[in-house]
Amino acid sequence: MGVFQIREYEHKMNMELRPLGARCNLRCRYCYQEPQRHSVTKVGSYDIESIKRVTEAEDRPSTVLGGEPLMLPEKDLENLWAFGLRKFGANSIQTNAVLINDNHIGMFQQYRVAVGISIDGPGERNDLRWAGDLKRTREATSKTHAAIERLCREGIPPGLIVTLHRQNATTDKLPAMHRWIRHLEDLGVRSVRLHLLQVADEAVRQYALNGDEIVAALLGFAELEEELLTLRFDVFSDLRKMLLGHDWNTACVWNVCDPYTTRAVRGIDGNGRRSGCDRTKKEGIDFTIADAEGFERYLALYHTPWEHGGCKNCRFFLQCKGHCPGTAIDGDWRNRTEHCEAWKRLFAHFESKLLAEGLRPLSTRPIRKEVERAFLDAWARGRTTTLAYAVEKIEFRRSETATERLDYTFPDFTRVSWVSDAARTIWEPRLNRIREAWAEIEWLTVAAGIRPCAVTMVSPEDFEVGAGPWAEHGLSALPLEPNLFRIALGTPQHVAQFKKAWDAADQKAIGKLLGYPPCCHEFFRQVWVEQGLVDTTWPMAAATAPPPDGSRSIELAGPPETNILWRWLGARAVFHLPCRFDCEPSVELARKYLHVGREAGYGEEIDWLREILSWPVEWSALHGIAEVKTPVLKVSTRTDATARKYIVRRRGDSFSAQGARGLGFPYQAPMPRRRRRAPGSAPDPRTPFEKSEPRPEWYAADNGFASELAMDEAHKPLVELAVATLSGGGGNVLDLGCGNGVLLRKICRAAPGAVPFGIERESSRVEHARLLHPELAGHFIRGDMFAGNLIWPAERRYALALLMPGRLLEAEPEQAASLRNRLLDRCEHLLVYAYGDWLTRYRSLAGLAREAGLVLLAPTANARVSLAGIG
C-alpha cells in the first residue's frame, strides 16, 4: 500500500455582497474600511441582477455586508434575499442594527436571514462606534440594543461581533462588559465573536490594547464563559479545536489566507465585480482577485526568525500560522500578526487546560514536525491542507494496514446468519423496508436541493416506474454506462456536468456533485481510488481513534449517523463512506437526509434505522474475510486481505429486545443460573417481575442496557433526584421516551403518590411497559413525543418530566421549540440526564443541555443528572 500525500483543501465561506461598498451610517473611529473611504475610488450605482448572476456562478451562500447594508432600499434587499432563499435555502446579514425597522424584521423571518450585529458594549463602551457627535452616538447605541432585544423576542436572536479596545476591555471596563454579556444571555443571545482591534493606520493605535491587556481581557471572558449556561465565545472553542488538530469549521484567521486571493472571504461589489477581503486593502484600493493563489507568506514566516517578523521555531505555528495578514506587523502582510505575543500566551493557557483534561494537544505531540512538513510540502506545490487531514494521513501511514496487505482479493460476497428465528421474523422485513425507503430518499434528497446529483442502479422496470415521479420533481435521469442501468439523477444541467465528470474520471467534481463532504471525498479518493482498498472500515476507525502502538484493535464511539457497519445490509444514514466514525459534516448531512425521509412518510423506517445504528457492533478482518457481528445477526463479506486479525468495536447506546446473549462483545452477558427453592419453603410472595430470578430478556435491553446491574446503576441518581424533587408531594410524572417503563416504576415505588405517564415510539417497549404497569396500562402511549397532543390533554399538568436532551437535537428546530414550550407551560420540574456518547460528544451534561436549549439549574462537574430550565 502506498503512502498518502497531502492534498488541496478548499476553505470556503460565504460570499460577501457589498452593493454599497464601504458606505456606512456610522464612522467608527477604528474602522479598517477607512482607507477605502478616503481613496479616489468611489462607489457609484449598483446592479442587483449582476450581483445575483455572479453569486449564482460562485455557488456559495451570501452575506449582505457593508459598510452598512441596511442603507440599501428595502425592495433591493428583498430581491437579494428572495434569490438567496430560493438558491441556497437561507441568507445572512452583518449590520450595526441602527436602521432595523419592522419591515426588516418581517423580511428576516420570511427569507430566513441570520442576523449578525456589530456592537462593542453598552452605553459609553460603544462610543468608538461614532455617529458624528456624542448625543447621536448614544442614540445609535440605544437603537442597536433595542434591535437586539426585539430580534430575541421575535425568535431570531442575533450573533454579535464585539471588537475589544481601550474603551471596553481594559481591566476597569471588564466588569461592566461581563454584566452586559450576562444580560445578553438572558435575552437569548447565544454567540459572541470577540475581535481584536485592527490598526488600519497609526491614528487608531491610541485605541488598541497592549499584549498584557489583550490576554487579561480574553482570559476574563474565558472565565466568564465557564459560568454562562448558553452563550459562547467562538474564539475559545477555536483555540481548543486548533490545538487538538480539529480545524474544520474554525474562523478564517486560523487558516491560511493569501492576501492576493483571500480564499476564505470573497466579495461581490455593486456591479458584480469580484474582490477580496477588505481587511487586506491597506492602500484603499479594491484590487481584483489574482489569477493564482500562493502560500509564500507561510513558507516565509516558518523560516524567518521571530525578531525579524517571522514565526521560526514557534510550537504553535500550525495553529496560528502568523494569523490574519490584515493584522500583520507594520501593516505588511509578509510579517506575522502584531498580536503574536498575546495569541502565543493564550495558546499556552489552553494547551495546559487540555493536558489537565487528559487530552494531547498537537503542539505537544511527537508528530508535530511531521505535520509541519506536510504543510510546507503542500504550500511549496501551491496547495494547502488542514490539520485534521494531515494528522489523519500521518497516523494512517503509521498504522500496520499500510504495510501488511496481502496480494489477493475475494470476489464480492455477502452471507448472513441470524441469532434466532424470532430476530429474523422481526428484523428481516424491517431491513427490507429500510432499503426500499432509502432508495426513495436517495433521489428525494436531490429533489429537496440538499445535493445536486444522485447515482443509483435501476432495472428497466424500475426506470419506467421512477421516471414519472422524477420528472414531477424537475429531475432528469441520464445513463452513465452502456448496458448498465447505473444512472445519474438531477437537474438537466447537473446531470450533464456529472456525465462529463464521470467520463473524465474527475473524482473531485464527482464528489462535489454528489454532495459529499470534502473531507470524506478526499478520504475516499485516497483510500479507495489511489490505494485500491475495497473496505474503508479500518482506516476510518484509525482516523477516529488511532490504535496504540502495535495494537490491531480499536474501540470507539460516535453518533449513529456515521455508523456504516450495517452498509452490507443496506442500513445506513448517509450515501457516502465517511472519513471518520464521528465526522461532523457527515452527521449534519445524515440529519438532513433523515428529515427528508420523515417528510416523505418513512418515519417508521427511519426509527428502525436509528435503532439499528445505535446498537453495539463489531467488525473484524482476517485473511480477506470480514465478519460483522451485531446483536441480531452476523455478516460474512469480503475485505482487504491481511495476514493478521484487525478488530473495530463500536460501542452502542442501546440494545435490541431480540438481541442474543453470548460470551463476548457485542452480545449481552449470559444470565446467572436460577437458585432452586428449598423443599418445603414458602413460595416468594412477590410478583414475577420482583423475584430474584432472572428478568425477561427485554427488561434491561429495552432501555439500552447490556445488563440489569448496569441499568440499576444508571437509574439510581435519576430516582434519587426525582424523589427529592417530588418531596413527598406525589403528582403526575412524565417520561419522554420511557422505554419499557422500568425507570418510572422505580420512581413511583419510591415516591408515594407519584403517577406514571410515558410515551415511546417502539411498540414492543410500550407493550412491556403495560405489562409492568398493568393497573395503569392506558398511561403508556406509543407515539412521537414531538407530535400530537396524546400526552398533553388540556386538563393535565405534570409535577415532573424526564427527558434526555439529545432528543431535542434529533428533532427539527420547530419541533424542539414546541416541546420546550410545552414543558415550560405544563410541567413544574424538568429532570434531564444523559449517558455515554451523549456526554462525551458535548463534553458534559451542561454542554448537551445548552445545545438543546436547556439550562441546568444546579450544574456540577461530571453530572449525568440534573434539574433544568428552558433556556
Residue pairs with C-beta under 8 A, 6 or more apart in sequence:
1 401
1 402
1 403
1 405
1 531
1 533
2 530
2 531
3 397
3 402
4 393
4 394
4 396
4 397
4 526
4 531
5 393
5 526
6 374
6 375
6 377
6 378
6 383
6 385
6 389
6 390
6 393
7 378
7 383
7 385
7 389
7 522
7 525
7 526
8 378
8 383
8 384
8 385
9 384
9 385
9 386
9 389
9 518
9 522
10 263
10 518
11 252
11 255
11 256
11 263
11 264
11 384
11 386
12 60
12 263
12 264
13 60
13 252
13 264
13 265
14 60
14 61
14 62
14 63
14 92
15 55
15 58
15 60
15 61
15 62
15 63
15 266
15 267
15 268
16 62
16 63
16 65
16 265
16 266
16 267
16 268
17 51
17 55
17 62
17 63
17 64
17 65
17 69
17 80
17 267
17 268
18 65
18 66
18 67
18 69
18 267
18 268
18 269
18 270
19 46
19 48
19 51
19 64
19 69
19 72
19 76
19 269
19 270
20 43
20 46
20 66
20 67
20 68
20 69
20 71
20 72
20 270
21 36
21 43
21 66
21 67
21 269
21 270
21 286
22 33
22 36
22 37
22 43
22 66
22 67
22 278
23 43
23 66
23 67
23 68
23 71
24 31
24 33
24 66
24 67
24 68
24 71
24 96
25 68
25 71
25 96
25 98
25 99
25 131
25 140
26 68
26 96
26 98
26 129
26 130
26 131
26 140
27 130
27 131
27 132
28 128
28 129
28 130
29 128
29 130
29 204
29 207
30 128
30 163
30 165
30 197
30 198
30 199
30 200
30 204
30 207
30 208
31 200
32 198
32 200
32 278
32 279
32 326
33 67
33 200
33 278
33 281
34 200
34 201
35 200
35 201
35 281
35 282
35 283
35 284
36 278
36 281
36 284
36 285
36 286
37 284
38 284
39 283
39 284
39 285
41 284
41 285
41 286
43 269
43 270
44 270
45 270
45 271
46 269
46 270
46 271
47 270
47 271
47 272
48 76
48 79
48 80
50 271
50 272
51 80
51 268
51 270
51 272
52 79
52 80
52 83
53 272
54 268
54 272
54 274
55 62
55 83
55 84
55 87
55 268
56 87
58 266
58 268
60 266
61 84
61 88
61 90
61 91
61 92
62 80
62 84
62 88
62 91
62 92
62 268
63 91
63 92
63 93
63 94
63 116
64 72
64 77
64 80
64 81
64 91
64 92
64 93
64 94
65 93
65 94
65 267
66 94
66 95
68 95
68 96
68 98
68 99
69 77
69 93
69 94
69 95
70 77
70 93
70 95
70 97
70 98
70 99
70 100
70 104
71 99
74 103
74 104
74 107
77 104
77 107
78 107
78 111
80 91
81 91
81 107
81 111
81 113
82 111
84 90
84 91
84 111
85 91
85 111
85 112
89 112
89 449
90 112
90 113
90 114
91 111
91 112
91 113
91 114
92 113
92 114
92 115
92 116
93 108
93 113
93 114
93 115
93 116
94 116
94 117
94 118
94 161
95 115
95 116
95 117
95 118
96 117
96 118
96 119
96 129
96 140
96 144
97 115
97 117
97 118
97 119
97 143
97 144
97 147
97 148
97 158
98 131
98 140
98 143
98 144
98 147
100 143
100 147
100 150
100 151
105 150
105 151
105 154
105 156
107 113
108 115
108 151
108 154
108 156
109 154
109 156
113 156
114 156
114 159
115 151
115 156
115 158
115 159
116 158
116 159
116 160
116 161
117 144
117 147
117 148
117 158
117 159
117 160
117 161
118 129
118 160
118 161
118 163
119 126
119 129
119 141
119 144
119 145
119 148
119 160
119 161
119 162
120 126
120 128
120 129
120 162
120 163
120 164
120 165
120 167
120 168
121 162
121 167
121 168
121 173
121 176
121 177
121 180
122 141
122 145
122 176
122 180
123 138
123 141
124 138
124 167
125 167
125 168
125 173
125 176
125 177
125 180
126 137
126 141
126 144
126 167
126 168
127 134
127 137
127 138
127 141
127 167
128 165
128 167
128 207
129 137
129 140
129 141
130 137
131 137
131 139
131 140
148 158
148 160
148 184
148 187
148 189
149 187
151 157
151 158
152 158
152 187
152 188
152 189
155 817
157 187
157 188
157 189
157 190
158 189
159 189
159 190
159 191
159 192
159 193
160 184
160 189
160 191
160 192
160 193
161 192
161 193
161 195
162 168
162 192
162 193
162 194
162 195
163 195
163 196
163 197
164 194
164 195
164 196
164 197
164 209
164 214
164 217
164 218
165 197
165 207
165 208
165 209
166 206
166 207
166 208
166 209
166 213
167 173
167 207
168 177
169 177
169 209
169 213
169 217
170 209
170 213
170 217
171 213
171 216
174 216
174 217
174 220
178 220
178 221
178 224
181 192
181 221
181 224
181 228
181 231
182 228
184 192
184 231
185 228
185 229
185 230
185 231
189 231
190 230
190 231
190 232
191 231
191 232
191 234
192 231
192 232
192 233
192 234
193 233
193 234
193 235
193 251
194 218
194 221
194 233
194 235
196 209
196 214
196 327
196 339
196 342
197 204
197 207
197 208
197 209
198 279
198 326
198 327
199 205
199 208
199 327
199 331
199 338
200 282
200 331
209 217
211 339
211 341
211 342
211 345
214 339
214 342
215 342
215 345
215 346
218 235
218 342
218 346
219 346
219 349
221 233
221 236
222 233
222 236
225 231
225 232
225 233
225 236
229 846
229 850
229 855
229 856
229 859
229 871
230 850
230 853
230 855
230 871
232 850
234 251
235 251
236 350
238 250
238 251
238 254
239 319
239 346
239 347
239 350
240 350
240 354
241 247
241 248
241 249
241 250
242 250
242 254
242 318
242 319
242 320
242 347
242 387
243 319
243 347
243 350
243 351
243 354
243 361
243 362
243 363
244 354
244 359
244 361
244 362
245 362
245 371
245 387
245 388
245 391
246 387
246 388
247 254
247 255
247 386
247 387
247 388
248 386
248 388
248 519
248 584
248 585
249 584
252 264
252 265
252 324
253 323
253 324
254 319
254 320
254 321
254 323
255 264
255 321
255 386
256 263
256 295
256 297
256 298
256 321
256 379
256 384
257 263
257 264
257 265
257 277
257 324
257 325
258 290
258 293
258 294
258 295
258 297
259 276
259 277
259 280
259 297
259 325
259 326
259 333
260 276
260 287
260 289
260 290
260 293
260 294
261 276
261 289
261 290
261 292
261 293
261 294
262 276
262 277
262 280
262 289
263 293
264 277
265 276
265 277
265 279
266 274
266 275
266 276
266 277
266 289
267 274
267 275
267 276
267 277
267 278
268 274
268 275
269 275
269 286
273 286
273 288
274 288
274 289
275 286
275 287
275 288
275 289
276 287
276 289
277 326
279 324
279 325
279 326
279 327
280 325
280 326
280 333
281 287
282 331
292 382
293 382
294 382
295 378
295 379
295 382
295 383
295 384
297 322
297 325
297 333
297 334
298 321
298 322
298 375
298 379
299 376
299 379
299 380
300 310
300 334
301 310
301 311
301 317
301 321
301 322
301 335
301 336
302 310
302 311
302 312
302 317
302 372
302 376
303 310
303 312
304 310
304 311
304 312
305 312
306 312
306 313
306 314
306 340
309 329
309 334
309 335
309 336
310 335
310 336
311 317
311 320
311 321
311 322
311 336
311 340
314 320
314 344
315 363
315 368
316 343
316 344
316 347
316 348
316 363
317 372
318 362
318 363
318 368
318 371
318 372
318 375
318 387
319 347
319 362
319 363
319 387
320 337
320 340
320 343
320 344
320 347
322 328
322 335
322 336
322 337
322 340
323 336
323 337
323 339
323 340
323 343
324 337
325 333
326 333
327 337
327 338
327 339
328 334
328 335
328 336
328 337
328 338
329 335
329 336
329 337
329 338
337 343
347 363
350 361
351 361
351 363
351 364
354 360
354 361
355 361
355 364
362 368
362 371
362 387
362 391
367 391
367 394
367 395
370 394
371 387
371 390
371 391
371 394
374 385
374 390
374 393
374 394
375 384
375 385
375 390
378 384
378 385
386 519
388 519
389 519
389 522
392 523
392 543
392 579
392 580
393 526
395 542
395 543
395 546
396 402
396 539
396 542
396 543
398 546
399 538
399 539
399 542
399 546
399 547
400 552
400 644
401 538
401 539
401 542
401 640
401 642
401 646
404 642
404 643
404 644
405 640
405 641
405 642
406 623
406 624
406 641
406 642
406 643
407 641
408 624
408 641
409 534
409 624
409 638
409 640
409 641
410 624
410 625
410 638
410 641
411 638
412 637
412 638
413 636
413 637
413 638
414 568
414 569
414 635
414 636
414 637
415 635
415 636
415 637
416 569
416 633
416 634
416 635
417 633
417 634
417 636
418 424
418 427
418 428
418 632
418 633
419 631
419 632
419 633
419 634
419 658
419 659
419 660
420 658
420 660
422 658
423 632
423 633
423 656
423 658
423 659
423 660
424 632
424 633
426 658
427 612
427 632
427 633
427 656
427 658
430 605
430 608
431 569
431 570
431 571
431 612
433 604
433 605
433 608
434 570
434 571
434 605
434 608
434 609
434 612
435 569
435 570
435 571
436 605
437 597
437 600
437 602
437 605
437 606
438 570
438 572
438 597
438 605
439 456
440 600
440 602
441 593
441 596
441 597
441 600
441 602
442 454
442 456
442 575
443 454
443 456
443 466
443 470
443 473
443 475
443 489
444 473
444 596
444 597
444 600
445 451
445 454
445 515
445 575
445 592
445 593
445 596
446 452
446 453
446 454
446 475
446 489
446 490
447 473
447 474
447 475
448 592
448 596
450 515
450 589
450 592
450 593
450 596
451 513
451 514
451 515
452 490
452 491
452 494
452 497
452 498
452 512
452 513
452 514
452 515
453 488
453 489
453 490
453 494
453 495
453 498
453 513
453 514
453 515
454 488
454 489
454 490
454 514
454 575
455 480
455 486
455 487
455 488
455 489
455 498
455 514
456 486
456 487
456 489
457 484
457 485
457 486
457 487
458 466
458 485
458 487
459 485
460 485
463 477
463 485
463 487
466 477
467 477
470 476
470 477
470 489
474 491
475 489
475 490
475 491
476 489
476 490
476 491
476 492
476 495
477 487
477 488
477 489
477 495
478 487
478 488
478 495
478 496
478 498
478 499
479 485
479 486
479 487
480 486
480 487
480 488
480 498
480 499
480 502
488 495
488 498
488 499
488 502
489 495
490 498
490 513
494 513
497 509
497 513
498 510
498 513
500 506
500 509
501 509
501 510
501 513
502 510
507 521
507 524
507 525
507 529
508 521
508 525
511 518
511 520
511 521
511 524
511 525
512 521
514 575
514 576
515 589
516 524
516 576
517 576
517 578
517 579
517 583
517 585
517 586
517 589
518 585
519 579
519 583
519 585
520 576
520 577
520 578
520 579
520 583
520 585
520 586
521 576
522 579
523 536
523 539
523 540
523 543
523 577
523 578
523 579
524 536
524 576
524 577
524 579
527 533
527 536
527 539
528 534
528 536
528 577
533 539
533 640
534 638
534 639
534 640
535 621
535 626
535 638
535 639
535 640
536 577
537 564
537 565
537 619
537 621
537 626
537 639
537 648
538 554
538 621
538 640
538 646
538 648
540 564
540 577
540 578
540 579
540 580
540 581
541 554
541 556
541 581
541 648
542 554
543 579
543 580
544 554
544 556
544 558
544 580
544 581
544 582
545 554
545 555
545 556
545 581
547 553
547 554
552 644
552 645
552 646
552 647
553 646
553 647
553 648
553 649
554 647
554 648
554 649
555 649
555 651
556 581
556 582
556 648
556 649
556 650
556 651
557 581
557 582
557 650
557 651
557 836
557 837
557 840
558 580
558 581
558 582
558 650
558 837
559 582
559 587
559 837
559 841
560 573
560 610
560 613
560 614
561 573
561 574
561 586
561 587
561 590
561 591
561 594
561 613
562 573
562 574
562 578
562 580
562 581
562 582
562 583
562 586
562 587
562 590
563 572
563 573
563 581
563 613
563 614
563 617
563 650
564 572
564 574
564 577
564 578
565 617
565 619
565 628
565 648
565 650
566 572
566 612
566 613
566 617
566 628
566 630
568 628
568 635
568 637
569 635
571 609
571 612
571 613
572 613
573 590
573 593
573 594
573 609
573 610
573 613
574 586
574 589
574 590
574 593
575 593
576 586
578 586
579 586
580 586
581 650
582 841
591 810
594 606
594 609
594 610
595 812
597 603
597 605
597 606
598 606
603 784
607 761
607 762
610 810
611 654
611 656
611 762
612 630
614 652
614 653
614 654
614 704
615 630
615 631
615 632
615 652
615 654
615 655
615 656
615 659
615 666
616 630
616 631
616 649
616 650
616 651
616 652
616 655
616 665
616 666
616 706
617 628
617 629
617 630
617 649
617 650
617 652
617 666
618 628
618 629
618 647
618 648
618 649
618 650
618 665
618 666
619 626
619 627
619 628
619 647
619 648
619 649
620 626
620 627
620 629
620 645
620 646
620 647
620 648
621 639
621 640
621 642
621 645
621 646
622 642
622 644
622 645
622 646
623 641
623 642
623 643
624 638
624 639
624 640
624 641
624 642
625 636
625 637
625 638
625 639
626 635
626 636
626 637
626 638
626 639
627 634
627 635
627 636
628 634
628 635
628 637
629 665
629 666
629 667
630 666
631 655
631 656
631 658
631 659
631 660
631 666
631 667
631 668
632 656
632 658
632 659
632 660
649 665
649 666
651 836
651 837
652 666
652 704
653 704
653 835
653 836
653 837
653 838
654 703
654 704
655 668
655 700
655 701
655 704
655 705
655 706
656 701
657 697
657 698
657 701
657 702
657 764
657 765
657 768
659 667
659 668
659 697
659 701
660 667
660 668
661 667
661 668
661 669
661 670
661 671
661 697
662 668
662 670
663 670
668 697
668 701
668 706
668 707
669 706
669 707
671 694
672 694
674 693
674 694
675 692
675 693
677 683
677 684
684 691
684 692
689 695
689 696
689 699
689 771
689 772
695 708
696 768
698 740
698 764
698 765
698 768
699 708
699 740
699 742
699 768
700 706
700 707
700 708
700 710
700 711
700 742
702 739
702 740
702 742
702 762
702 764
702 765
702 768
703 711
703 739
703 740
703 742
703 743
704 739
704 835
705 711
705 714
711 742
714 835
714 864
715 742
715 743
715 746
717 833
717 864
717 865
718 743
718 747
718 802
718 831
718 833
718 865
719 743
719 746
719 747
719 750
721 831
721 865
721 866
721 867
722 733
722 747
722 750
722 751
722 800
722 802
722 831
723 747
723 750
723 751
725 800
725 829
725 831
725 867
726 733
726 751
726 753
726 754
726 799
726 800
728 751
728 752
728 753
729 753
729 799
730 751
730 752
730 753
730 754
730 755
730 799
731 753
731 754
731 755
731 798
731 799
731 800
731 828
732 754
732 755
732 757
732 796
732 797
732 798
732 799
732 800
733 744
733 747
733 748
733 751
733 754
733 755
733 756
733 757
733 798
733 799
733 800
733 801
733 802
734 757
734 758
734 759
734 791
734 798
734 800
734 801
734 802
734 827
735 741
735 743
735 744
735 756
735 757
735 758
735 759
735 801
735 802
736 759
736 785
736 801
736 802
736 803
736 804
736 807
736 819
737 759
737 760
737 761
737 785
737 803
737 804
737 807
738 744
738 758
738 759
738 760
738 765
738 769
738 780
739 760
739 765
739 769
740 760
740 765
740 766
740 768
740 769
740 772
741 756
741 758
741 768
741 769
741 770
741 772
741 773
741 780
742 772
743 802
744 756
744 757
744 758
744 769
744 773
745 756
745 772
745 773
747 754
747 756
748 754
748 755
748 756
754 799
754 800
755 776
755 779
756 773
756 776
756 779
756 780
757 779
757 780
757 791
757 798
758 766
758 769
758 779
758 780
758 781
759 780
759 781
759 782
759 783
759 784
759 785
759 790
759 791
760 766
760 769
760 780
760 781
760 782
760 783
761 782
761 783
761 784
762 782
763 782
766 780
766 781
766 782
769 780
770 777
770 780
773 779
773 780
781 790
781 791
783 790
783 791
785 791
785 807
785 819
786 811
786 815
786 816
786 818
786 819
787 815
792 822
792 826
796 826
797 826
797 827
797 828
798 826
798 827
798 828
799 827
799 828
799 829
800 827
800 828
800 829
800 830
800 831
801 823
801 827
801 829
801 830
801 831
802 831
802 832
802 833
803 823
803 830
803 831
803 832
804 832
804 833
804 834
804 838
805 832
805 834
805 838
805 845
805 848
805 849
805 851
805 852
805 854
805 868
806 834
806 838
806 848
806 852
808 816
808 819
808 820
808 852
808 853
808 854
809 816
809 848
809 851
809 852
811 819
816 852
816 853
817 853
820 853
820 854
820 870
821 870
823 830
823 870
824 870
829 867
830 854
830 867
830 868
830 869
830 870
831 865
831 866
831 867
831 868
832 845
832 849
832 854
832 856
832 865
832 866
832 867
832 868
833 845
833 864
833 865
833 866
834 845
834 848
834 864
835 864
838 848
839 845
839 848
839 864
841 848
842 848
842 850
842 851
844 861
844 862
844 863
845 856
845 859
845 863
845 864
845 865
845 866
846 856
846 859
846 863
846 866
849 855
849 856
849 866
849 868
849 871
850 871
853 870
853 871
854 868
854 869
854 870
854 871
855 868
855 869
855 870
855 871
856 863
856 866
856 867
856 868
857 866
857 867
857 868
857 869
858 866
858 867
859 866
860 866
